[in-house]
Amino acid sequence: MGTTTRIIRIGNSRGIRIPKVLLEQADLPEEVELQVESGRLVVTAAQAPRAGWADAAKQMHTSGGDQLLDQTHSSIFDDQEWEW
């Protein structure tokens, strides 16, 4: 469903009123991301920080991409002074 609305002044900013019907159809959370595309303002649900990292780590492990790149070397401190 499309609708027409006006851009209104809100303090030093500007905003739009989004009809309840559109918000319900979009099922947006309280926090959203705004992006600009050619002649468009796109509103999407905000992604949680680190969203998808667990799945990416599992996939990396499955493909063997989680191996150390450098050899580990112990120091004199590690061998003689470190206590657990």
SVG drawing of the C-alpha trace seen along z (x, -y; Angstrom):
<svg xmlns="http://www.w3.org/2000/svg" viewBox="-4 -24 68 52">
<polyline fill="none" stroke="black" stroke-width="0.4" points="0.0,0.0 1.4,-3.4 0.5,-6.7 1.5,-10.4 2.7,-12.5 4.5,-15.7 7.9,-16.4 7.4,-18.4 9.7,-20.6 10.7,-19.1 13.0,-21.5 16.1,-22.0 15.4,-18.7 12.6,-17.5 10.5,-14.3 7.6,-12.4 4.6,-10.9 4.2,-7.2 0.6,-5.9 0.0,-3.1 -1.2,-0.7 2.2,-1.0 4.1,-0.5 2.1,2.6 2.7,4.0 6.5,3.2 6.7,4.8 9.6,2.4 11.2,2.4 11.8,-0.8 15.3,-1.3 15.7,-1.5 18.5,-2.3 18.1,-4.9 19.9,-4.6 19.8,-6.9 19.4,-5.4 18.9,-7.2 15.9,-9.4 14.8,-7.2 15.1,-7.1 15.0,-3.4 14.0,-2.5 15.0,1.0 15.1,2.7 18.4,2.0 20.7,5.0 22.0,5.9 25.7,5.5 27.6,8.6 24.4,10.2 25.4,13.3 28.9,13.6 28.2,17.0 27.0,18.5 30.0,17.0 32.4,18.4 30.8,21.9 31.1,21.7 34.7,20.5 35.5,23.5 33.9,25.9 35.9,24.6 39.1,24.6 39.5,20.8 40.0,20.5 43.5,21.8 46.3,19.6 48.4,17.8 51.5,17.5 53.4,20.1 53.2,19.7 56.5,19.2 57.0,19.3 59.3,16.8 61.5,17.1 58.7,15.6 56.3,18.2 58.7,21.1 60.1,19.9 58.1,17.2 54.4,17.7 52.2,19.4 48.7,20.5"/>
</svg>
